[in-house]
Amino acid sequence: MDETLPEDEEIPAEEAEAGAPPPPTEEQVALAEEPGLWVPDDRSRMVFHGVGFSFVQQGRSAWVHRLRLPENDDDEVQRVMNHVDAILSIRELEEATWWLGKQTTPSYLGEYLAELGLEPDDPPELRSLTIAKAPEGEPKVEVEVRRASTVEEFLQGLEIDWAAFEIAEEERELRRAEAREAWPKYQLDGTLSVYLAFVEGEPVGFGRDVFTRHGVIMLGGATLPEARGQGVYTALVLARWAHAVERGSQRLVVSAGPQSAPVLEHLGFESMGKVRLLRQKVT
């Protein structure tokens, strides 16, 4: 992974002497703002790169990423909205979430989309965070974390995620079949890992990350309600950092919701900006 700064930037002398990590690059900010573009391909996934935007479908979820549209050209915004609506219709999807971050253009896009009727997602905003040093913190109880090495462990981790976010059983059945089929591809690709957290031998937590040439994206984490408040999520973050270092990377990035962001900041993660989430429903 490239952890160097652009040629026209220099690390302040006092930071260099102290061994402080460099600030995140534009590519690392983009990882947090458009994570859907970095998930390995499988049968449930479709990516379309249009002019000024990218559309990502994963199962029944869809996101509009990498929005690079000209300033003061509302026709271009309308063009992309029409294109997204057409893709939703063709793919028989109900909605897509637009991710609007620090690198999104035009600068007023969020406000304009809201005027056009796009509604806030739940949550309406994420915090883009990063860390390039060992997180500072420990779980309150003994937590064992291990990386899924079989399809059964992979599915066990996903079940925790689905339970924590109350995914309907009908949707879970579809996701199980897709995940089982995708597992061999993930194994060959080697960029995606799923982690299981255990307290007193019981699986209670799930985490996932994706390795890229610019850094490691923490892409999903969940703890069952009965196990929250014990540091399970902290243990999953520490495990992902350890695995990143083991593979030669010392940069984690994430777009975190209101529950996980305070925990990550307590562990030493620093802000890179915010991501506004707006939903476009198919017409």
BELMOKA-V560101 format. One record per residue. RES is the residue in one small letter. OMEGA is omega in degrees with one decimal (* if undefined). Layout:
BEGIN
((RES:OMEGA) (RES:OMEGA))
END
This chain:
BEGIN
((m:-179.4) (d:179.5) (e:-178.2) (t:176.6) (l:171.5) (p:-173.0) (e:-176.0) (d:178.4) (e:178.8) (e:174.3) (i:176.1) (p:-174.1) (a:-177.6) (e:178.2) (e:-179.7) (a:-179.1) (e:-178.7) (a:-179.2) (g:-179.7) (a:179.2) (p:178.3) (p:176.4) (p:-179.3) (p:177.1) (t:176.4) (e:178.8) (e:179.8) (q:173.0) (v:-179.3) (a:178.3) (l:-178.8) (a:-174.8) (e:-177.8) (e:-174.0) (p:-178.0) (g:-178.9) (l:-172.7) (w:178.1) (v:178.7) (p:-178.8) (d:169.4) (d:-173.6) (r:-177.2) (s:-170.7) (r:174.9) (m:177.4) (v:176.5) (f:177.9) (h:176.8) (g:177.6) (v:177.6) (g:179.1) (f:172.0) (s:179.1) (f:-178.2) (v:172.4) (q:174.3) (q:-173.9) (g:179.0) (r:177.9) (s:-179.7) (a:-179.4) (w:172.6) (v:-174.4) (h:170.6) (r:-179.1) (l:-179.4) (r:-177.6) (l:-177.5) (p:175.5) (e:172.2) (n:176.6) (d:-176.6) (d:178.3) (d:178.6) (e:177.4) (v:179.0) (q:177.4) (r:-179.3) (v:178.2) (m:178.8) (n:180.0) (h:179.0) (v:179.0) (d:179.5) (a:179.1) (i:178.2) (l:-179.2) (s:-179.0) (i:-177.4) (r:179.8) (e:177.4) (l:-177.3) (e:-174.5) (e:174.1) (a:179.3) (t:175.3) (w:177.4) (w:-175.2) (l:-174.9) (g:-176.7) (k:-175.4) (q:179.8) (t:170.9) (t:4.2) (p:-175.0) (s:-176.6) (y:-170.8) (l:-179.1) (g:-179.6) (e:-178.2) (y:178.9) (l:177.2) (a:177.1) (e:-179.2) (l:174.0) (g:176.4) (l:-174.5) (e:176.5) (p:175.0) (d:177.0) (d:2.8) (p:-178.8) (p:-175.2) (e:174.6) (l:175.4) (r:174.7) (s:-174.6) (l:179.0) (t:173.8) (i:179.6) (a:174.6) (k:-177.5) (a:177.4) (p:-176.8) (e:179.9) (g:179.1) (e:174.7) (p:179.1) (k:178.2) (v:177.9) (e:-179.4) (v:174.9) (e:177.9) (v:174.8) (r:-178.9) (r:-179.8) (a:-179.9) (s:177.2) (t:178.5) (v:178.6) (e:177.7) (e:177.4) (f:179.5) (l:178.3) (q:176.9) (g:179.5) (l:178.6) (e:177.2) (i:178.5) (d:-178.1) (w:178.8) (a:-178.5) (a:-178.6) (f:172.1) (e:176.1) (i:-178.5) (a:-176.2) (e:178.8) (e:177.9) (e:179.3) (r:179.7) (e:177.3) (l:-177.7) (r:178.4) (r:-179.4) (a:179.8) (e:-178.4) (a:179.4) (r:178.9) (e:-176.6) (a:-173.4) (w:179.5) (p:179.1) (k:177.8) (y:178.5) (q:179.4) (l:-178.0) (d:174.4) (g:-177.9) (t:-177.5) (l:176.7) (s:174.0) (v:-176.1) (y:175.7) (l:176.3) (a:-177.6) (f:171.0) (v:-176.8) (e:175.1) (g:-178.1) (e:178.0) (p:-174.5) (v:-175.5) (g:-178.1) (f:173.2) (g:-179.4) (r:171.8) (d:179.0) (v:178.8) (f:175.4) (t:179.6) (r:-178.9) (h:-176.7) (g:-176.7) (v:178.2) (i:169.1) (m:-169.3) (l:177.5) (g:175.5) (g:-178.0) (a:174.5) (t:178.0) (l:-175.1) (p:-176.0) (e:-177.6) (a:-177.1) (r:179.0) (g:-178.4) (q:179.8) (g:179.6) (v:179.9) (y:176.5) (t:179.5) (a:179.1) (l:176.3) (v:179.8) (l:179.6) (a:-179.8) (r:174.8) (w:-179.0) (a:179.6) (h:177.6) (a:179.5) (v:179.3) (e:-178.9) (r:173.6) (g:179.1) (s:176.9) (q:176.1) (r:171.6) (l:174.1) (v:-178.6) (v:165.2) (s:-167.3) (a:176.7) (g:-174.9) (p:178.8) (q:-174.9) (s:-176.1) (a:179.2) (p:178.4) (v:-178.9) (l:177.9) (e:176.6) (h:179.3) (l:177.4) (g:176.8) (f:-179.0) (e:-175.5) (s:170.9) (m:-178.4) (g:-179.3) (k:175.9) (v:177.0) (r:-177.1) (l:179.2) (l:-176.9) (r:171.8) (q:179.0) (k:-179.6) (v:179.7) (t:*))
END
